[in-house]
Amino acid sequence: MESSHNSIFSFFQDLFADAPGLAIFDPAVFSEAIHEYPVFFAFVAFWFGCCIGSFLNVCVYRLPLGMSLVTPPSHCPKCDHKITVWENIPIFSYLCLRGKCHWCGAPISPRYLIGEMTVGMMYMASFALVLHYDLPLPTMFVYFLTISVALPAARIDMKVRLIPNELTYSLLVLAPLYHLLHGIGLEPHLLDWRGFLISVVTAGLFGTLLTFFAWLGEKAMKREAFGLGDVKLIAGLSAALGALPALWIMLSGSLIAVVFMPIYSFKHPKFRRRGFAFGPFLAIGLGLWLLFGIPFTDAVLYPDMDLDISAISFVNDHHVNHYDRYREHVREVLREQEERRARELDEQERAEDEQEQAEEKSLRQDAEEDGAGF
């Protein structure tokens, strides 16, 4: 593919002309398209996040109540009006309806709009992170996964002081599967069993240690230090992102909680006995890591670490090496495509030259025959 396309539409038009229906699944093609049209794909990531955020709003409302996420369909809680498709478009439907039910006029909480936009913005930030640091495209999906679990977990934890198992278990299952399959289709590593085992072991270590610290804190303070939902959420984040990001999320979230909670308890004394929800601070820690974690790790931690003996570095060094192999494969594929394209252009130019020479020869022969006739 050349970089002289006029628009994203001409890019995919040329793409499907070369390999209809199949080339769209080529990681190299996606990499080329994303780097050539970053603004378009940033908007796609934002809109995709808003759509996921709309579903997460349903999760936040229904999971604490033990309701199914599928049935009954979305409806107005006051008049039971079934939400139609045009009333369920993220952001636009809320703005067009002016925050009210179309049938009964009951107000719709702005939390739905804020939830959609927050997920969309974090998805777009994840896309920008992957693009800026030249990470492989599958990394974007593990960021999407952690965001899609941490944000509803934080909102539910604020609401009922509980993180549902449906969220944490899904992260604990899907994160190791991601590390197993993130290199699928790329030779020579079809399945990354090493990454899968590291993900499982990291989650197990974090889960075991934090469960022990939770028990120890409960014995020391005669009250629950932090819940098992927080433990499972941190274990899931460590399985998805690695040990170093999980430590960043825990420490930054804890520091913010230490500063914020005394002020909040002083202003709201009735909440002192309820304890506080740690899930929101973990979500904030995740956001801070997405913004600052990678440059901090590269600039501060890695130069001082012995990659041969440090378990934390071992986990992250493995992913860095795997990503380097991935990027090199994509570059090789792009080089092959450019060489093939150049050969095709050379052959096309040579064919055009031969055709022009044949036409000139034919014209000369015609002229000679006409001259011989006189």
N, C-alpha and C positions, 0 to 999 in steps of 0.2 A: 504494500500500500504506500502511496506517496502522500506527502504532507501538504499537498496543494488543493485539498478538497475545499469547495466553497462552503459547505455546511455539513452538519451531522447527518442530514438526510442523504446527501450525495455519497457520504462515506459508506453508509449501510446499503445504499443502492449498488455501489460498486462491489461491496462485500457479497451481497446475495447474487450478483451477476457472476462472481467468481465461483462461489460454492453455495448454492441456494439451500438455506435452512440448516446447514451444518456448521459453517464457519463461525456462526454467532456463539458457539459453545467453546471455541478455541481460546484459552487464556491469553495467548499472544495477541489475538485480535482485540480482546477486551483491553489489554494493557495499552495497545496502540491507540485505541479509540479514546480511552480515559485520559491519556496524556495529551491527546490532540484537542479534546473538547472537555476540559475539566469543569467549566462553568455549567455546561449542560448536565453532566453526570452528578455534579454537586446538587443541582436542583432535583434530579431523580432520587438521590439518596435522601434529601430532605422530604420529598413527597412520600417516598416509601416509608420513612420513619413516622410521618404523620398518620399513615394508614395503620401501621403497627400500633402507634399510640392510641388510635381509636379503639382497637381491640383490647389494648391493655387497660383502657378505662373500664371496659366491661369486666375484666379480671379483677380490678380493684374493687368494684361494686359487688360482684357475685361471690368471689372466693371466700371472704369472711363470713358470708351467709350460708355457705355450703351449697350454693346453687350451681346448676350445670352451666357451662359456658356456651352451650349450643341451644338448649331449649329452656324457657320459651324464647322466641326471637326478641330482639331489642324493641322495647316499647316504653311509652311514657308511664312513669310510676303513678301518676295521678288519674289519668283517664284510660289507661291501658291501650292507647292508640299504637298500633304496630308501626314502627319506624320504617318508612319506605326508603328506597335506594337513594333518591335525590335528597332525602333528609339526613342521610348518613355519610355525606361527602365530608372528609376532614376539613376543618377551618371554614370552608365556604358555606356549608349548610348552617353552621352556628351563626355566621355573620348575616346570611340571607334571612334566617328566621329571627334575627335580632335577639337571640338568647331565650326564645320562648317556644313552647310547643305549638305546632301548627294548628292543632284542633282545639285544645282547651286553654291555651295561653299561659300555662304554668311556666314559671321561669326555669331555665336550664342552667345549672351551676357553671360558672366560668372555669371550674376545675377541668371540665372536659376539654375545653379549648386550650387551656394551659398545658394539660397533659399531652395533647397531640403535638403542640408546637415544641414542647421540651424534647420529646423523643425525636422529632424531626431535626431539631437543631443539633442534638447529640449525634445522630446518624451522619449529618452533614459534617460535623467536626471530625468524626471517625474517618470519613472519606478523605477529608483534607489531611489528616494525620498520615494515613497510608500513602497518599500521593506525595506528601512533602518528604517523608523519609524513605520513599521508594521501597515500601514493603510489598510483599506479594498480595495479590488481590484476596485470597482466602482469609488473610488476617482481618479484613474488613468485616467478615461475617462473624468472627468470634467476638469482635467488639460489639457488633449489633446484638449478639446473643447476651453478652453480659449486661448491656444497657437495658435490654428488654426484660431482664430478670431483676436487676438491682432497683430500677425506678419503681415498678409496682410493689416490690417488696418494701421499699422505703415508705411509700404512701400507705400501704396496709399496716405496716408497723406503727406509723404515727396514729393510725385510726383505732386499732384494736390491740396494740402491743403484742403482735404476733406476726410471724412470717410464715405463710402457708408452705407446706411441704411440696405442693404441686409446682411451686416456683423453684425451690432449691433443688429438689430431686431432678427436675428437668435439666437444670444446669449441670448437675453432677453426672448425668447420663450423656448429655449432648457434647459437653466439653471434651471428654476423652475421645468420643467418636470424631469430633472435628480434628483432633491431633492425629488420629489414625488415617483420616481420609483427605486431609488438606493438600496432599501431594498427588492425589489420584489423577491419572491421565498424563503425568509427567514422568518421562523415563529418566533414570531406571528405577525410581522409587515409586512403586504403585501404592503400597500401604506403608505408613510410617509407624511400625510397631514400637520403635524406641520412644517416639513422642507420646504414643498411647500409654506406655508403661510409666513414663515420667509423669504424665498428667495424673494417672491413678495414684501413684506413690505420693506425689506432692499433696493431693487432696487428702489422702489417708493420714499423712504426717500432720498437716494443719488441723484436720478434724480431731485427731487424737490429742495433740498438745492443747488445743483450745478447750476441748472437753475437760481435760485435767485441770486447766487453769480456772474454768468455770466452777468446777467442783471445789477447788481450793479456795476461790473467792467466796463461795457460798458458806464454806465452813468458817472462814475468817470473819466475814461481815454479818453472819447469821441471816443473810438474805441473798436472793439471786443476784449474782454479779452481772451476768449477761446470759441471755437465753440460748437454747440449742438451735433456734432458728438462725441467730447470728452466726453460730459456729458453722452450720451447714452452708450458709451463704458465703462465708469467707472460704470454706473448703471448696465450694464451687468456683469462686473467683480464682483461687490458686490453681485449680485444675484447668481453667480456661486460659489464664494469662501467664501463669508461672509463679514461682515462689517470690521473686523480687517484687513484682507488681502487687502481690497480695500483702507483703509486708508494708509497702508504701501506703496502700489503701487503709490498712489497720492503723498504722501510726498517725497518718494525717487525719483520719477520721477521729481517732482518740484525742488528738491534740485539740481539734475543733470542739469536740464534745466537752473537754475539760474547761475550755474557755466559755462556751455558750451555756451549758446547763446550770451553773451557779447563778448566772444572771437571770435565766428563765425561771428557775425555782424561786428566786427572790421576788420576782414580779408576779408569779402565780403560785402561791403557797399551797393551794389545794392539790397540785400535781406532785408534791414532794413524795408522798407515800406511794404513788403509782409507779415510781421509777421512771426511767426515760427510755425511749426507743433508740436503739443504736443503729438500726437499719438506715435511717436517713443520713447519718454521718458516714456510713460505709458508701452510700451512693455518692456523697460529696467527694469522698476520697477517690472513688473511681473516676469522677469527672476531673479531679485535679491530676490524676495519673495520666489520663488521656491528653491533657493539655501540656503537662510539664514532666511526666515520668520518664519518657524516652530520652530527651536531651539531658536530664539530670543523671540518668543511669550511665549514658555514654561519657559524659563530661567528668563525673565525679567518682562513680563507683568502679567502673570497669578497669581504669588504669591501675588501681590499687589492689585488684583482686587476683589471686592465683587461680586460674581457670582449671588447674589440674586437681586441686584439693578442695575447692569451695563447692559445696552442694548447690548453693544458690546460683553461682555462676555457671555451674555445669548445666543446670536446667536452661538458663537463658542462652548460654553459648551454643547449646544444641540447636535451639530454634534459630539463632543467628546463622549458624552454618547451613541449616536446612533452607533458610530463606535465600542465602547467597547462591546455593545450588539452584533454587527455583529461578531467581533472577537471571542467572547465567543461562539457564535453559531457555527462558523467554527471549533473552537477547540473541541466542543462537538461532531460535526459530525466526525471529524478526530479520536477522541477517540473511537466512536462507530465503525468506520471502522477498527481501529486497534484491538478492542476487537473481532469483527466479524472475522477478518482475523486470530487472534490467536485461536478462537474456531474452525475455519475451519482447521487450521494446527493440532490442537489437535485431531480433529475427523479423519483427514487423517492419523496421526500417529497411532491412536488407531485402525483404519481399517487395516493399514499395519501390526500392531502387531498381530491383530486377524488373518489376512491372513497368516502371518508367523507361528503362532501357529497351524492353521489348516493344513498348509503344513507339519509341523513337525509331527503332529498327524497322518497325512496320511502316511508319510514315516515310522513311527513306526509301524503302522498297517500293511503296506506292508512287513516290515521286520519280524514282528511276523508271518504273513501268510507264508512267505518264510521259516522261521525256522520250522514252524509246518509241512510243506510239507516234510522236511527231516526226 
